[in-house]
Amino acid sequence: MERGFFLVLEGIDGSGKTTVAHKLKEKYEKRGKSVLITREPTDYELGKYIRDYLNKVTEQERDPLFEALIFAADRALHIRRRILPHIEKGYLVISDRYFYSSLAYQSINGIDFNWVLEVNKYMLTPNLAVFLDVAPSEAIKRIHHARNVFEKKRFLEKVYNTYLEMVKRGMLIKVNGNKNISEVVEEISLLIDDRWK
């Protein structure tokens, strides 16, 4: 059986990750591939707790150390329960966020970038990790309203700059998320096809 492919889509809130994931799913299913879209935080008990926490926490109450650890714990379950089993069955697994989000979101709040990287060093390395590059000002327009602390513009600007730093380090491949959705999907498809042999 052909081994599957693990794609990660990263970007600030409002960058279009969910839309791109579903368009890629349609494209590859038409080619006869099995596709799984998943996300972080997960829908497991720990992931549900994280979502509830993010919706209730104030900026003053935030604890980036706690956040980095709990996201990593949820991620470990995600890999074991969902990602790996589907890759082994030959699926294209598309994850809306992965450990790059922890690096981007937690490291800007006083937690060392390399420490967050260390916490996640045993996580499965994706075959391709894409950063959908959409500026914070544009992302805010797409969001329409700030649902939680992560969607405030000043915060998103810091997160955005950390993502750009990861692109410079070669951890993520940047794709212009401002282009027409079909162009974005085509560009990512070419990157997948080049690696999924």
DRENMIMI-625482 format. One line per 3 residues: their letters; for each residue x, y, z of N, C-alpha, C. Coordinates in nm, 2 decimals, decimal comma. Each point is the difference from the previous one (the first is absolute). Layout:
% residues N
A) X:Y:Z:X:Y:Z:X:Y:Z; ...
END
This chain:
% residues 197
MER) 0,08:-0,12:0,00:-0,08:0,12:0,00:0,09:0,13:0,00; -0,04:0,09:-0,08:0,07:0,13:-0,01:-0,01:0,07:0,13; 0,11:0,05:0,05:0,00:0,08:0,13:-0,06:0,14:-0,03
GFF) -0,08:0,05:0,09:-0,06:0,13:-0,02:0,09:0,11:0,01; -0,06:0,12:0,02:0,08:0,13:-0,01:-0,06:0,08:0,11; 0,09:0,07:0,08:-0,04:0,09:0,11:0,02:0,14:-0,04
LVL) -0,10:0,08:-0,02:0,01:0,14:-0,03:-0,05:0,08:0,12; 0,07:0,10:0,03:-0,04:0,10:0,11:-0,02:0,13:-0,07; -0,11:0,07:0,04:-0,03:0,13:-0,05:0,00:0,09:0,13
EGI) 0,09:0,11:-0,01:0,02:0,09:0,11:-0,04:0,14:-0,05; -0,02:0,09:0,10:-0,03:0,14:-0,03:-0,08:0,06:0,11; 0,00:0,13:0,00:-0,08:0,07:0,11:-0,15:-0,02:-0,03
DGS) -0,08:0,02:0,10:-0,14:-0,01:-0,01:-0,05:0,09:-0,12; -0,08:-0,05:-0,08:-0,05:0,07:-0,12:0,08:-0,01:-0,12; 0,10:-0,09:0,00:0,09:-0,02:-0,12:-0,05:-0,09:-0,10
GKT) -0,11:-0,07:0,03:-0,07:-0,09:-0,10:0,04:-0,14:0,01; 0,06:-0,05:0,11:0,04:-0,14:0,01:-0,12:-0,10:-0,02; -0,11:0,03:0,06:-0,11:-0,09:-0,01:-0,05:-0,01:-0,14
TVA) -0,02:0,11:-0,07:-0,05:0,00:-0,14:0,10:-0,08:-0,09; 0,13:0,03:0,02:0,10:-0,06:-0,08:0,00:-0,16:0,02; -0,01:-0,04:0,13:-0,01:-0,14:0,03:-0,11:-0,07:-0,07
HKL) -0,12:0,06:0,00:-0,12:-0,06:-0,06:0,02:0,00:-0,16; 0,05:0,10:-0,05:0,03:0,00:-0,15:0,10:-0,11:-0,04; 0,10:-0,01:0,08:0,10:-0,11:-0,03:-0,06:-0,14:0,02
KEK) -0,09:-0,01:0,09:-0,07:-0,13:0,02:-0,08:-0,04:-0,12; -0,08:0,10:-0,05:-0,07:-0,02:-0,12:0,09:-0,04:-0,12; 0,11:0,07:-0,02:0,09:-0,02:-0,11:0,06:-0,14:0,00
YEK) 0,04:-0,05:0,12:0,07:-0,13:0,01:-0,10:-0,11:0,00; -0,12:0,02:0,05:-0,10:-0,11:0,00:-0,04:-0,02:-0,15; 0,00:0,10:-0,08:-0,03:-0,01:-0,14:0,11:-0,09:-0,07
RGK) 0,12:0,00:0,06:0,11:-0,08:-0,06:-0,01:-0,14:0,06; -0,09:-0,03:0,09:-0,02:-0,13:0,05:0,08:-0,02:0,13; 0,05:0,11:0,06:0,07:-0,01:0,13:-0,10:0,01:0,12
SVL) 0,03:-0,07:0,10:-0,07:0,02:0,13:0,06:0,11:0,07; -0,09:0,09:0,06:0,05:0,12:0,06:-0,06:0,02:0,14; 0,08:0,04:0,10:-0,05:0,03:0,13:0,04:0,14:0,03
ITR) -0,10:0,08:0,04:0,03:0,13:0,05:-0,01:0,00:0,16; 0,10:0,04:0,06:0,00:0,00:0,15:0,05:0,14:0,05; 0,00:0,02:0,13:0,03:0,13:0,05:0,06:0,00:0,14
EPT) 0,06:0,11:0,04:0,05:0,01:0,13:-0,05:0,14:0,05; -0,05:0,01:0,13:-0,02:-0,11:0,09:-0,10:-0,11:-0,06; 0,01:-0,12:0,05:-0,08:-0,11:-0,05:-0,14:0,00:0,06
DYE) -0,08:-0,10:-0,04:-0,13:-0,01:0,05:0,00:-0,10:0,12; 0,12:-0,05:0,04:0,01:-0,08:0,12:-0,03:0,08:0,13; -0,01:-0,07:0,11:-0,03:0,07:0,12:0,09:0,11:0,03
LGK) 0,13:-0,02:-0,02:0,10:0,10:0,03:-0,01:0,12:-0,09; -0,03:-0,03:-0,13:-0,02:0,10:-0,10:-0,12:0,09:0,03; -0,11:-0,07:0,05:-0,12:0,08:0,03:0,03:0,09:0,12
YIR) 0,08:-0,05:0,10:0,04:0,08:0,11:0,07:0,13:-0,05; 0,10:-0,02:-0,09:0,08:0,11:-0,05:-0,09:0,10:-0,07; -0,09:-0,04:-0,08:-0,09:0,09:-0,07:-0,08:0,08:0,10
DYL) -0,05:-0,06:0,10:-0,08:0,07:0,10:0,09:0,10:0,08; 0,12:-0,04:0,03:0,10:0,08:0,06:0,03:0,13:-0,08; 0,02:-0,02:-0,13:0,03:0,11:-0,09:-0,11:0,10:-0,01
NKV) -0,12:-0,05:0,01:-0,12:0,09:-0,02:-0,03:0,08:0,13; 0,06:-0,05:0,11:-0,03:0,07:0,13:0,11:0,08:0,06; 0,13:-0,04:-0,04:0,11:0,06:0,07:0,02:0,15:-0,04
TEQ) 0,04:0,08:0,10:0,03:0,14:-0,03:0,15:0,01:-0,03; 0,05:0,11:-0,05:0,14:0,02:-0,03:0,08:-0,01:0,13; -0,05:0,05:0,11:0,07:0,00:0,12:0,01:-0,14:0,06
ERD) -0,10:-0,08:-0,02:-0,01:-0,14:0,05:0,08:-0,10:-0,07; 0,05:0,04:-0,12:0,07:-0,10:-0,09:0,13:-0,05:0,06; 0,02:-0,13:-0,02:0,12:-0,06:0,05:0,07:-0,08:-0,12
PLF) 0,09:0,06:-0,07:0,06:-0,06:-0,12:0,07:-0,13:0,03; 0,06:-0,02:0,12:0,06:-0,13:0,03:-0,10:-0,11:0,01; -0,11:0,03:0,07:-0,11:-0,10:0,00:-0,05:-0,03:-0,14
EAL) -0,02:0,11:-0,08:-0,06:-0,02:-0,13:0,09:-0,08:-0,09; 0,13:0,02:0,01:0,10:-0,08:-0,08:-0,01:-0,15:0,03; -0,01:-0,02:0,13:0,00:-0,14:0,05:-0,13:-0,07:-0,04
IFA) -0,11:0,07:0,03:-0,13:-0,07:-0,03:-0,03:-0,02:-0,15; 0,05:0,09:-0,08:-0,01:-0,01:-0,15:0,08:-0,12:-0,04; 0,12:-0,02:0,06:0,09:-0,11:-0,04:-0,06:-0,13:0,04
ADR) -0,07:-0,01:0,12:-0,06:-0,12:0,04:-0,12:-0,04:-0,09; -0,08:0,10:-0,04:-0,11:-0,02:-0,10:0,06:-0,05:-0,13; 0,11:0,06:-0,04:0,07:-0,04:-0,13:0,05:-0,14:0,00
ALH) 0,05:-0,05:0,11:0,05:-0,13:0,01:-0,11:-0,10:-0,02; -0,12:0,03:0,06:-0,12:-0,09:-0,02:-0,04:0,01:-0,15; 0,00:0,12:-0,05:-0,04:0,02:-0,14:0,08:-0,09:-0,10
IRR) 0,13:0,00:0,02:0,09:-0,08:-0,08:-0,03:-0,15:0,01; -0,01:-0,05:0,12:-0,02:-0,14:0,03:-0,14:-0,05:-0,04; -0,10:0,08:0,03:-0,14:-0,05:-0,03:-0,05:0,03:-0,14
RIL) 0,05:0,11:-0,06:-0,06:0,04:-0,13:0,10:0,01:-0,11; 0,10:0,07:0,02:0,09:0,03:-0,12:0,07:-0,12:-0,05; 0,08:-0,07:0,09:0,08:-0,12:-0,04:-0,09:-0,11:-0,06
PHI) -0,11:-0,04:0,07:-0,08:-0,11:-0,06:-0,05:0,03:-0,14; -0,03:0,13:-0,03:-0,05:0,03:-0,13:0,11:0,01:-0,11; 0,12:0,05:0,05:0,12:0,00:-0,09:0,03:-0,15:-0,04
EKG) 0,00:-0,08:0,09:0,03:-0,14:-0,02:-0,10:-0,07:-0,10; -0,12:0,05:0,00:-0,10:-0,05:-0,10:0,00:0,07:-0,13; 0,10:0,09:-0,02:0,02:0,06:-0,13:-0,08:0,13:-0,02
YLV) -0,05:0,06:0,10:-0,07:0,13:-0,01:0,09:0,12:-0,02; -0,06:0,10:-0,06:0,05:0,14:0,01:-0,06:0,05:0,13; 0,08:0,03:0,10:-0,04:0,06:0,12:0,03:0,14:0,00
ISD) -0,10:0,09:0,01:0,02:0,14:0,00:-0,04:0,05:0,14; 0,10:0,06:0,07:-0,02:0,05:0,14:-0,01:0,15:-0,01; -0,11:0,06:0,05:-0,01:0,14:0,02:0,06:0,03:0,13
RYF) 0,13:0,05:0,00:0,09:0,03:0,11:0,07:-0,13:0,05; 0,12:0,02:0,05:0,08:-0,10:0,06:0,10:0,06:0,10; 0,12:-0,05:0,02:0,08:0,05:0,10:0,06:0,14:-0,03
YSS) -0,01:0,04:-0,13:0,05:0,13:-0,04:-0,09:0,11:0,07; -0,12:-0,03:0,02:-0,09:0,09:0,06:0,04:0,02:0,15; 0,05:-0,10:0,07:0,05:0,01:0,13:0,12:0,09:0,00
LAY) 0,09:-0,02:-0,10:0,12:0,09:-0,01:-0,04:0,14:-0,02; -0,10:0,02:-0,09:-0,04:0,14:-0,03:-0,08:0,07:0,11; -0,09:-0,07:0,06:-0,09:0,06:0,10:0,06:0,00:0,14
QSI) 0,07:-0,10:0,04:0,05:-0,01:0,14:0,13:0,07:0,02; 0,08:0,00:-0,10:0,14:0,05:0,01:0,00:0,16:0,01; -0,11:0,06:-0,04:0,00:0,15:0,00:-0,04:0,05:0,14
NGI) -0,03:-0,09:0,09:-0,05:0,05:0,13:0,10:-0,04:0,11; 0,13:0,01:-0,03:0,10:-0,02:0,10:0,06:-0,14:0,01; -0,06:-0,09:-0,08:0,06:-0,14:0,00:0,10:-0,01:-0,11
DFN) 0,11:-0,05:0,03:0,11:-0,01:-0,10:-0,04:-0,09:-0,12; 0,02:0,05:-0,12:-0,03:-0,07:-0,12:0,06:-0,14:0,00; 0,13:-0,01:0,04:0,07:-0,13:-0,01:-0,06:-0,09:0,11
WVL) -0,05:0,05:0,11:-0,06:-0,09:0,10:-0,13:-0,06:-0,06; -0,08:0,08:-0,06:-0,12:-0,05:-0,06:0,03:-0,11:-0,11; 0,11:0,03:-0,07:0,05:-0,09:-0,11:0,04:-0,13:0,07
EVN) 0,07:0,01:0,11:0,04:-0,12:0,08:-0,11:-0,09:0,05; -0,11:0,07:0,05:-0,12:-0,07:0,05:-0,06:-0,08:-0,12; 0,01:0,05:-0,12:-0,06:-0,07:-0,11:0,09:-0,08:-0,09
KYM) 0,12:-0,02:0,05:0,10:-0,06:-0,09:-0,03:-0,15:-0,04; -0,08:-0,07:0,08:-0,03:-0,14:-0,04:-0,13:-0,01:-0,08; -0,06:0,12:-0,03:-0,12:-0,01:-0,08:0,03:-0,04:-0,15
LTP) -0,09:-0,06:-0,06:0,02:-0,05:-0,14:0,03:0,12:-0,09; 0,10:-0,01:-0,08:0,03:0,11:-0,10:-0,09:-0,01:-0,12; -0,06:0,10:-0,04:-0,09:-0,01:-0,12:0,08:-0,01:-0,13
NLA) -0,06:-0,05:-0,10:0,06:0,00:-0,13:0,01:0,14:-0,06; -0,09:0,08:0,03:-0,01:0,14:-0,05:-0,07:0,09:0,10; 0,06:0,11:0,04:-0,06:0,10:0,09:0,00:0,13:-0,08
VFL) -0,12:0,05:-0,02:-0,03:0,12:-0,07:-0,04:0,12:0,09; 0,05:0,12:-0,02:-0,04:0,12:0,06:-0,08:0,08:-0,10; -0,13:0,01:0,03:-0,09:0,09:-0,09:0,03:0,14:0,05
DVA) 0,06:0,08:-0,09:0,05:0,13:0,03:-0,12:0,10:-0,03; -0,06:0,05:0,11:-0,10:0,10:-0,01:0,03:0,10:0,11; 0,01:0,13:-0,03:0,04:0,10:0,10:-0,11:0,01:0,11
PSE) 0,04:0,03:0,12:-0,10:0,02:0,11:-0,12:0,09:-0,03; 0,03:0,11:-0,07:-0,10:0,10:-0,03:-0,11:-0,07:-0,09; 0,04:-0,08:-0,10:-0,09:-0,07:-0,09:-0,08:-0,11:0,08
AIK) 0,08:-0,07:0,08:-0,06:-0,11:0,08:-0,11:0,05:0,09; 0,02:0,12:0,06:-0,10:0,06:0,09:-0,13:0,03:-0,08; 0,02:0,05:-0,12:-0,12:0,03:-0,08:-0,08:-0,13:-0,03
RIH) 0,07:-0,11:-0,02:-0,06:-0,13:-0,03:-0,08:-0,05:0,12; 0,06:0,02:0,12:-0,06:-0,05:0,12:-0,13:0,07:0,04; 0,00:0,13:-0,03:-0,12:0,08:0,03:-0,01:0,04:0,15
HAR) 0,03:-0,09:0,09:0,00:0,04:0,14:0,10:-0,09:0,08; 0,05:0,06:0,11:0,10:-0,08:0,07:-0,07:-0,09:0,10; 0,01:-0,13:-0,03:-0,07:-0,10:0,08:0,08:-0,02:0,14
NVF) 0,13:0,01:-0,01:0,08:-0,02:0,13:0,13:0,08:-0,01; 0,08:-0,02:0,10:0,12:0,08:0,01:0,10:-0,02:-0,12; -0,01:-0,12:-0,07:0,09:-0,03:-0,11:-0,03:0,08:-0,12
EKK) -0,12:0,06:-0,01:-0,04:0,07:-0,12:0,02:0,15:0,01; 0,06:0,05:0,10:0,03:0,14:0,01:0,12:0,04:-0,09; -0,01:0,11:-0,07:0,09:0,03:-0,10:0,15:0,01:0,05
RFL) 0,02:0,07:0,11:0,14:0,01:0,06:0,06:-0,14:0,02; -0,09:-0,09:0,06:0,05:-0,13:0,03:0,03:-0,08:-0,14; -0,09:0,02:-0,09:0,02:-0,07:-0,13:0,12:0,05:-0,07
EKV) 0,04:0,12:0,01:0,12:0,06:-0,06:0,12:-0,07:0,05; 0,00:-0,03:0,13:0,12:-0,07:0,06:0,00:-0,14:-0,04; -0,11:-0,06:-0,01:-0,01:-0,14:-0,05:0,05:-0,01:-0,14
YNT) -0,05:0,09:-0,08:0,03:0,01:-0,14:0,16:0,00:-0,02; 0,06:0,09:0,07:0,14:0,02:-0,01:0,08:-0,13:0,04; -0,05:-0,07:0,10:0,06:-0,12:0,04:-0,01:-0,11:-0,11
YLE) -0,12:0,00:-0,06:-0,01:-0,09:-0,12:0,10:0,03:-0,11; 0,02:0,13:-0,02:0,09:0,04:-0,11:0,15:-0,05:0,04; 0,03:0,01:0,13:0,13:-0,05:0,05:0,01:-0,15:-0,03
MVK) -0,11:-0,07:0,02:0,01:-0,15:-0,03:0,02:-0,03:-0,15; -0,06:0,09:-0,08:0,02:-0,01:-0,14:0,15:0,02:-0,04; 0,06:0,10:0,07:0,14:0,03:-0,02:0,09:-0,12:0,04
RGM) -0,04:-0,06:0,11:0,07:-0,12:0,05:-0,01:-0,12:-0,09; -0,09:0,00:-0,09:-0,03:-0,11:-0,09:-0,10:-0,10:0,06; -0,07:0,03:0,11:-0,09:-0,09:0,07:-0,14:0,00:-0,08
LIK) -0,03:0,11:-0,06:-0,13:0,01:-0,07:0,03:0,05:-0,15; -0,09:-0,03:-0,09:0,00:0,05:-0,13:-0,11:0,10:-0,02; 0,04:0,12:-0,04:-0,10:0,11:-0,01:-0,08:0,00:-0,13
VNG) -0,13:0,01:0,01:-0,08:0,01:-0,11:-0,09:0,13:0,02; -0,01:0,08:-0,11:-0,08:0,12:0,01:-0,14:-0,03:0,01; -0,06:0,02:0,12:-0,14:-0,03:0,03:-0,10:0,11:-0,05
NKN) 0,06:0,11:-0,06:-0,09:0,10:-0,05:-0,05:-0,02:-0,15; 0,07:-0,10:-0,06:-0,04:-0,04:-0,14:-0,14:-0,06:0,00; -0,05:-0,02:-0,12:-0,12:-0,07:-0,02:0,01:-0,14:0,06
ISE) -0,11:-0,05:0,06:0,01:-0,13:0,07:0,04:-0,11:-0,09; -0,04:0,00:-0,13:0,04:-0,11:-0,09:0,15:0,01:-0,03; 0,06:0,12:0,00:0,15:0,01:-0,02:0,07:-0,05:0,12
VVE) -0,05:0,03:0,12:0,06:-0,05:0,12:0,00:-0,15:0,01; -0,11:-0,06:-0,03:-0,02:-0,14:0,00:0,09:-0,07:-0,10; 0,01:0,06:-0,12:0,09:-0,05:-0,11:0,15:0,00:0,05
EIS) 0,04:0,11:0,06:0,14:0,01:0,04:0,03:-0,10:0,11; -0,09:-0,02:0,09:0,02:-0,10:0,11:0,00:-0,14:-0,06; -0,09:-0,03:-0,10:-0,01:-0,13:-0,06:0,13:-0,03:-0,07
LLI) 0,06:0,10:-0,07:0,13:-0,03:-0,06:0,11:-0,04:0,10; 0,00:0,07:0,11:0,09:-0,03:0,11:-0,02:-0,14:0,05; -0,13:-0,04:0,02:-0,03:-0,14:0,04:0,05:-0,10:-0,10
DDR) -0,04:0,02:-0,12:0,03:-0,10:-0,11:0,15:-0,01:-0,02; 0,08:0,10:0,03:0,14:-0,01:-0,02:0,06:-0,08:0,11; -0,07:-0,02:0,12:0,06:-0,07:0,11:-0,07:-0,14:0,02
WK) -0,12:-0,01:-0,05:-0,07:-0,13:0,02:0,02:-0,09:-0,12; 0,10:-0,08:0,01:0,04:-0,09:-0,11:-0,04:-0,14:0,03
END
